[in-house]
Amino acid sequence: MLRGGYGREEGFVKGVAAIDPLKYVVIEDGKNPVWINRTIPEVKRVETLEDAIEYVSSLFNEQISVLKPAIGSKKIYIDATGGLDSRLISSNLKTAGFDFEFLNYPIFGPDAEIANILSKGLNKKLHVQTNLPAGDDYKEHIGEYDFGNNFYRQYPNPRWKLENDFEFSGARGECIDTPDIYSDEDISYMKDPRIIALVPHLCLNSIMTEKGKKEYTESIINFFEERLGVRRDKRMTEYEQTKFAQFTGGQFGDSNYNSGAQAHCYFYQLYNEWHFNHFISDISFDAKSCRKLTIALIKKIDPELGSYPFVSRRRTKRKSVNEISELPMQYGGYNGVKKILPKFVVNFLYSKMGRCFSKERLSRIDLDYYKEYLDIKELRRYPNLYSDILNRLYSLDIIRKTYGIN
C-alpha cells in the first residue's frame, strides 16, 4: 500500500509506505509497478545574511506566483500567533494582495494578546479553532485522523464549517532558521551532532518503558540513516543537520499542526513545501542563527507587520520585529521549574489551567494493552500531566478496537 502525507513521517502500519517526493510510480494492468526516480536538483550554498534574504525572498515569490492565480479571489485564513513564523507568512500573503482573515488554535497569554493586536491593527477577523481528542462521534471524523508522536490523535474539524476553504500555516518556519534544536533551553547536546547522539535526546518520552525506548530509538536511527544517507556515528555537516531537523519536524513536530494539515481541505505551508525546503537546506548557520533571517525577511517584505509586537519563547518583551535584529541563541522557559516540582503538583496546576483529562475518558482506555511500551502507572496517576499523550492514546484505542487492530 502507498500513502502520501505531511512532512517525511513514517507510519506504524507494516506494509504501508510513504511516497518519496522524488519518486513516482507507474501502474499498469497486468504489470508490476515501476518506480521512476527523479533527479535531485542541486542546492545552492548561501554564506551571508544579505544573500540569504534575496535568495529566500525569490523562493517565496516563486510560490506566491503559482498560488495567487490558483486561489484567485477566494478569501483565506492565515494562522495568527504572537510568533515570527506566522508573521512572515502574513507578510508574504498580505504584500501579494491575498484576501485573508486570521485563524488560531486556543492560545493564551502574550500569544493571544498579540494575535488580537494584529487582528485589530489590520482590521481582519480572528477565528479561534478547537483542539479536542476523538469522542463518540469519531465516525463523523474518520478522514481527519493523523498521528502525532506515533499515536493516533483526533483533530475534530469546526474548520470544515468555516467560511474559507484555504488555510496557510506558519508551521515549521524554523526551517529557514538554524534547526530549532539549536535554540533550546539546553543546547549543549548539539556539540555532538551525530544521529546516534541526537535521537535519544530528541525523540524519546520519559513515559516510555525501557523496552519501548530501545526499540523506538533503533527504528528512528535506521530511519535517519536510510533517508539522510549518513552513518549513525558520523558527525553531520550543516546541510545534513538541517535535513535532519526537517525530518524530525515532520515525524515528531507539533502534532496540532500535523493533524491540522491532514484535517483541512486546502491546508498550505510555505515553509514545508518540498521544493522550498530542499532549496533552503544549505544556508550557512551564521546567516540564519538566532532567527536573523526570519526577522530580516519580515522587515524587508512588510515593515507594517514588522511594526507590531511579537513574542518568541518568552525571550521578548513586547518589542516589535522592526526593533530587533536577532534573538538570543538560548531561551528561558518554565521547563526547568516544572522538572523540580513534584509531579502531583504539576498535575494539580494543569487542572487549574484547564488542562484536564477526565476520569471517565481515562477509564475507557485499555491501558493494560500498552503496558509493554508505556508506564501505565504514571499515566493513571497523573492524567493531567500526560493529557497530550492520553488524548492520542484514547483516539488510537477507539480505532484499534473498532477495526480489530492488534
C-alpha positions as CSV (number, residue, x, y, z in Angstrom):
1,M,0.0,0.0,0.0
2,L,1.1,3.6,-0.6
3,R,0.2,6.8,1.1
4,G,1.2,10.4,1.0
5,G,1.4,12.8,3.9
6,Y,2.7,15.9,5.6
7,G,6.5,16.1,6.0
8,R,8.5,12.9,5.7
9,E,7.0,10.9,8.6
10,E,6.7,7.2,8.6
11,G,3.6,5.3,9.6
12,F,3.5,2.5,12.2
13,V,1.4,0.1,10.0
14,K,3.5,-2.6,8.3
15,G,3.2,-2.7,4.5
16,V,2.1,1.0,4.3
17,A,4.9,3.1,3.0
18,A,5.2,6.9,2.4
19,I,5.8,8.0,-1.1
20,D,9.1,9.7,-1.6
21,P,8.5,13.1,-3.2
22,L,11.3,12.5,-5.6
23,K,9.7,9.3,-7.0
24,Y,6.6,8.4,-8.8
25,V,5.1,5.0,-9.7
26,V,3.6,3.8,-13.0
27,I,0.9,1.2,-12.5
28,E,-0.5,-0.7,-15.5
29,D,-2.9,-3.7,-15.6
30,G,-1.1,-7.0,-15.6
31,K,2.3,-5.5,-14.9
32,N,4.3,-4.9,-11.8
33,P,4.5,-1.3,-10.6
34,V,7.5,0.6,-11.8
35,W,9.2,3.3,-9.7
36,I,10.7,6.2,-11.5
37,N,13.4,8.2,-9.8
38,R,13.6,11.9,-10.4
39,T,16.9,13.7,-10.4
40,I,17.5,15.6,-7.2
41,P,18.1,19.3,-8.0
42,E,21.4,20.8,-6.8
43,V,21.2,23.1,-3.7
44,K,22.8,26.5,-3.7
45,R,25.2,27.2,-0.8
46,V,24.4,30.6,0.7
47,E,27.0,32.1,3.0
48,T,25.8,35.6,4.1
49,L,22.7,37.1,5.6
50,E,22.3,39.6,2.7
51,D,22.5,36.8,0.1
52,A,20.1,34.7,2.1
53,I,17.5,37.5,2.3
54,E,17.4,37.9,-1.5
55,Y,17.6,34.1,-2.2
56,V,14.7,33.2,0.2
57,S,12.6,36.1,-0.9
58,S,12.9,34.8,-4.5
59,L,11.8,31.3,-3.4
60,F,8.7,32.8,-1.7
61,N,7.9,34.8,-4.8
62,E,8.0,31.7,-6.9
63,Q,5.4,30.0,-4.6
64,I,3.2,33.1,-4.5
65,S,3.3,33.5,-8.3
66,V,1.8,30.0,-8.6
67,L,-0.6,30.2,-5.6
68,K,-2.2,33.6,-6.5
69,P,-3.8,32.6,-9.8
70,A,-4.8,29.2,-8.3
71,I,-6.6,30.7,-5.4
72,G,-7.9,33.7,-7.2
73,S,-10.3,36.0,-5.3
74,K,-11.2,33.4,-2.6
75,K,-10.7,34.5,1.0
76,I,-8.1,32.5,3.0
77,Y,-7.1,32.0,6.6
78,I,-3.6,32.7,8.0
79,D,-2.5,31.3,11.3
80,A,-2.2,34.1,13.9
81,T,0.0,33.8,16.9
82,G,2.5,36.1,18.6
83,G,5.4,34.5,16.9
84,L,7.7,35.2,13.9
85,D,6.7,32.3,11.6
86,S,3.1,33.2,11.2
87,R,4.2,36.9,10.9
88,L,6.4,36.0,7.9
89,I,3.6,34.1,6.2
90,S,1.3,37.1,6.8
91,S,3.9,39.4,5.3
92,N,4.1,37.4,2.1
93,L,0.4,37.0,1.6
94,K,-0.6,40.5,2.6
95,T,2.0,42.0,0.2
96,A,0.8,39.8,-2.6
97,G,-2.7,41.1,-2.2
98,F,-4.5,38.0,-0.9
99,D,-7.9,38.5,0.8
100,F,-7.5,36.9,4.3
101,E,-8.7,36.5,7.8
102,F,-6.7,35.3,10.8
103,L,-7.2,31.9,12.5
104,N,-5.6,30.3,15.5
105,Y,-5.9,27.4,17.9
106,P,-6.8,28.1,21.5
107,I,-3.8,30.1,22.7
108,F,-3.2,32.1,25.8
109,G,-1.1,34.9,27.4
110,P,1.1,37.0,25.1
111,D,0.4,34.9,22.0
112,A,-3.4,35.5,22.3
113,E,-2.8,39.2,23.1
114,I,-0.6,39.8,20.1
115,A,-2.9,37.8,17.8
116,N,-5.7,40.2,18.8
117,I,-3.4,43.2,18.3
118,L,-2.7,42.0,14.7
119,S,-6.4,41.4,14.1
120,K,-7.5,44.8,15.2
121,G,-4.5,46.6,13.7
122,L,-5.1,45.2,10.2
123,N,-8.9,45.1,10.6
124,K,-9.0,41.4,10.0
125,K,-11.4,39.0,11.7
126,L,-9.8,36.4,14.1
127,H,-11.3,32.9,14.2
128,V,-10.4,30.5,17.1
129,Q,-10.2,26.8,16.5
130,T,-10.8,23.9,18.9
131,N,-8.5,21.1,19.6
132,L,-10.2,18.1,21.1
133,P,-9.4,14.3,21.2
134,A,-11.6,11.8,19.5
135,G,-15.0,11.3,21.0
136,D,-18.1,9.1,20.5
137,D,-18.6,10.9,17.2
138,Y,-15.3,9.6,15.7
139,K,-17.1,8.0,12.7
140,E,-18.1,11.5,11.6
141,H,-14.4,12.5,11.5
142,I,-12.8,9.3,10.3
143,G,-11.0,11.1,7.4
144,E,-9.4,13.6,9.8
145,Y,-7.2,11.2,11.8
146,D,-3.5,11.7,11.8
147,F,-0.7,10.6,14.1
148,G,1.5,12.6,16.5
149,N,4.3,11.0,18.3
150,N,3.3,7.8,16.7
151,F,-0.1,7.7,18.4
152,Y,-3.3,8.3,16.5
153,R,-4.9,11.5,17.7
154,Q,-8.0,13.4,16.6
155,Y,-8.5,16.9,15.3
156,P,-12.2,17.5,15.1
157,N,-12.9,20.0,12.5
158,P,-15.0,23.0,13.0
159,R,-12.8,24.4,10.2
160,W,-14.9,22.3,7.8
161,K,-17.8,24.5,8.7
162,L,-16.0,27.8,8.5
163,E,-16.4,30.1,5.6
164,N,-13.0,30.0,4.0
165,D,-11.6,27.0,2.1
166,F,-7.9,27.7,2.4
167,E,-5.6,27.9,5.4
168,F,-2.0,29.0,5.4
169,S,0.1,27.9,8.4
170,G,3.4,29.1,9.9
171,A,4.3,25.5,10.9
172,R,7.9,24.5,10.6
173,G,9.1,28.1,9.9
174,E,12.3,27.3,11.8
175,C,13.4,25.6,8.6
176,I,14.8,28.9,7.5
177,D,16.4,29.5,10.9
178,T,19.1,27.2,12.2
179,P,17.4,23.9,13.2
180,D,15.1,24.5,16.1
181,I,17.1,22.2,18.2
182,Y,19.8,24.9,18.3
183,S,17.5,27.3,20.1
184,D,16.6,25.4,23.2
185,E,17.0,25.7,27.0
186,D,19.9,23.3,26.8
187,I,21.8,23.2,23.5
188,S,24.9,21.5,24.9
189,Y,24.0,18.2,23.3
190,M,24.3,19.8,19.8
191,K,28.1,19.9,20.3
192,D,27.9,16.2,19.2
193,P,25.8,16.3,16.0
194,R,25.7,12.6,15.4
195,I,22.5,10.7,14.8
196,I,23.2,8.2,17.5
197,A,23.7,11.0,20.0
198,L,20.8,13.2,19.0
199,V,18.0,10.7,18.6
200,P,17.7,9.6,22.2
201,H,17.7,13.2,23.4
202,L,15.1,14.5,20.8
203,C,12.8,11.6,20.2
204,L,12.1,9.8,23.4
205,N,9.5,10.4,26.1
206,S,10.0,9.6,29.8
207,I,6.7,7.8,29.9
208,M,8.0,5.1,27.6
209,T,9.3,1.8,29.1
210,E,12.9,0.9,28.6
211,K,11.9,-1.7,26.0
212,G,9.9,0.9,24.2
213,K,12.8,3.4,24.2
214,K,15.3,0.8,23.0
215,E,13.1,-0.4,20.1
216,Y,11.9,3.1,19.1
217,T,15.5,4.5,19.2
218,E,16.8,1.8,16.9
219,S,13.9,2.2,14.4
220,I,14.3,6.0,14.3
221,I,18.1,5.8,13.9
222,N,17.6,3.4,11.0
223,F,15.0,5.8,9.5
224,F,17.6,8.7,9.5
225,E,20.4,6.5,8.2
226,E,18.2,5.5,5.3
227,R,16.7,8.9,4.5
228,L,19.8,11.0,5.0
229,G,22.4,8.5,3.8
230,V,24.5,9.4,6.9
231,R,26.1,6.9,9.2
232,R,24.7,6.9,12.8
233,D,28.1,7.6,14.3
234,K,29.3,10.3,11.8
235,R,29.2,14.0,12.6
236,M,26.7,15.7,10.3
237,T,27.5,18.7,8.2
238,E,25.4,21.9,8.5
239,Y,23.4,20.7,5.4
240,E,22.8,17.3,6.9
241,Q,21.8,18.8,10.3
242,T,19.2,21.0,8.5
243,K,17.8,17.9,6.7
244,F,17.8,16.0,10.0
245,A,15.8,18.9,11.6
246,Q,13.3,18.9,8.6
247,F,12.8,15.2,9.1
248,T,12.3,15.4,12.8
249,G,9.8,18.2,12.3
250,G,7.6,16.0,10.1
251,Q,8.0,13.0,12.3
252,F,7.9,14.4,15.8
253,G,6.9,18.0,15.4
254,D,3.9,19.9,16.7
255,S,1.0,17.5,16.4
256,N,-1.6,20.2,16.3
257,Y,-0.1,21.4,13.1
258,N,0.5,17.9,11.7
259,S,-3.1,16.9,12.3
260,G,-4.4,20.2,11.1
261,A,-2.5,19.7,7.9
262,Q,-4.4,16.4,7.3
263,A,-7.7,17.8,8.5
264,H,-8.1,20.8,6.3
265,C,-9.3,20.5,2.7
266,Y,-6.7,23.0,1.4
267,F,-4.0,23.5,4.1
268,Y,-0.8,25.0,2.9
269,Q,2.6,25.8,4.4
270,L,5.0,27.9,2.5
271,Y,7.8,26.6,4.7
272,N,7.0,22.9,4.4
273,E,6.6,22.7,0.6
274,W,9.1,20.2,-0.6
275,H,10.7,22.4,-3.3
276,F,11.2,25.2,-0.8
277,N,12.6,23.0,2.0
278,H,15.0,21.4,-0.4
279,F,16.4,24.7,-1.7
280,I,16.9,26.4,1.7
281,S,18.7,23.5,3.2
282,D,22.3,24.7,2.7
283,I,22.2,28.3,4.1
284,S,25.0,28.7,6.5
285,F,24.2,28.7,10.2
286,D,26.0,32.1,10.6
287,A,23.5,33.6,8.1
288,K,20.4,32.4,9.9
289,S,21.1,31.6,13.6
290,C,19.2,33.4,16.3
291,R,16.3,34.0,13.8
292,K,18.3,36.7,12.0
293,L,17.0,35.6,8.6
294,T,13.3,35.4,9.6
295,I,13.5,38.8,11.2
296,A,15.2,40.4,8.2
297,L,12.7,38.9,5.8
298,I,9.7,40.3,7.7
299,K,11.3,43.8,7.7
300,K,12.0,43.6,4.0
301,I,8.7,42.2,2.9
302,D,6.2,44.1,5.1
303,P,7.5,46.8,7.5
304,E,3.9,47.4,8.7
305,L,3.6,43.8,10.1
306,G,7.2,44.3,11.4
307,S,5.9,47.2,13.5
308,Y,3.7,45.1,15.7
309,P,5.0,43.4,18.9
310,F,5.8,39.7,19.0
311,V,6.8,37.1,21.4
312,S,9.2,34.3,20.9
313,R,9.6,31.7,23.6
314,R,9.4,34.3,26.4
315,R,12.6,35.9,25.1
316,T,11.0,39.1,24.1
317,K,9.2,41.8,26.0
318,R,6.6,43.3,23.6
319,K,9.3,44.6,21.2
320,S,8.4,44.9,17.5
321,V,10.1,43.0,14.8
322,N,11.5,46.2,13.4
323,E,13.3,47.0,16.7
324,I,15.5,43.9,16.8
325,S,17.9,42.2,14.5
326,E,18.3,38.8,16.2
327,L,17.2,36.8,19.3
328,P,19.4,35.1,22.0
329,M,20.6,31.6,21.0
330,Q,19.2,30.1,24.1
331,Y,15.8,30.9,25.6
332,G,14.4,30.8,29.1
333,G,11.3,28.7,29.9
334,Y,9.4,27.1,32.6
335,N,10.6,23.5,31.9
336,G,13.4,23.8,34.5
337,V,10.9,24.8,37.2
338,K,8.5,22.1,36.0
339,K,11.2,19.5,36.4
340,I,11.9,20.3,40.0
341,L,8.3,20.4,41.1
342,P,6.7,17.1,42.2
343,K,4.6,15.5,39.5
344,F,1.4,15.7,41.7
345,V,1.9,19.5,41.9
346,V,2.3,19.9,38.2
347,N,-0.7,17.6,37.7
348,F,-2.8,19.9,40.0
349,L,-1.6,23.1,38.4
350,Y,-2.6,21.7,35.0
351,S,-6.1,21.1,36.2
352,K,-6.3,24.7,37.4
353,M,-5.2,25.9,34.0
354,G,-8.0,23.8,32.4
355,R,-5.7,21.1,31.0
356,C,-7.6,18.2,32.4
357,F,-8.2,14.6,31.3
358,S,-11.5,13.3,32.5
359,K,-11.6,10.2,34.7
360,E,-14.5,8.8,32.6
361,R,-12.4,9.0,29.4
362,L,-9.4,7.5,31.2
363,S,-11.5,4.5,32.3
364,R,-12.4,3.8,28.7
365,I,-8.7,3.3,27.6
366,D,-7.5,-0.2,27.8
367,L,-4.2,0.9,29.3
368,D,-3.0,-2.6,30.2
369,Y,-2.9,-3.3,26.4
370,Y,0.0,-0.8,26.2
371,K,1.9,-1.6,29.3
372,E,4.8,-3.2,27.4
373,Y,5.7,0.1,26.0
374,L,4.3,2.8,28.3
375,D,4.4,3.4,32.0
376,I,0.7,3.0,32.6
377,K,1.0,3.5,36.3
378,E,2.3,7.1,35.7
379,L,-0.5,7.7,33.1
380,R,-3.2,6.7,35.7
381,R,-1.6,8.6,38.5
382,Y,-1.0,11.9,36.6
383,P,-3.6,12.1,33.8
384,N,-3.5,15.9,33.5
385,L,0.3,16.0,33.3
386,Y,0.2,13.4,30.5
387,S,-3.1,14.6,28.9
388,D,-1.5,15.2,25.5
389,I,-0.4,11.5,25.3
390,L,-3.7,10.3,26.7
391,N,-5.7,12.2,24.1
392,R,-3.8,10.4,21.4
393,L,-3.9,7.1,23.2
394,Y,-7.7,7.4,23.6
395,S,-8.1,8.1,19.8
396,L,-5.8,5.2,19.0
397,D,-7.7,2.8,21.3
398,I,-11.0,3.7,19.6
399,I,-9.6,3.0,16.1
400,R,-7.9,-0.2,17.3
401,K,-11.0,-1.7,18.9
402,T,-13.3,-0.6,16.0
403,Y,-11.2,-2.2,13.3
404,G,-9.7,-5.1,15.4
405,I,-6.1,-3.9,15.0
406,N,-3.6,-5.8,17.2
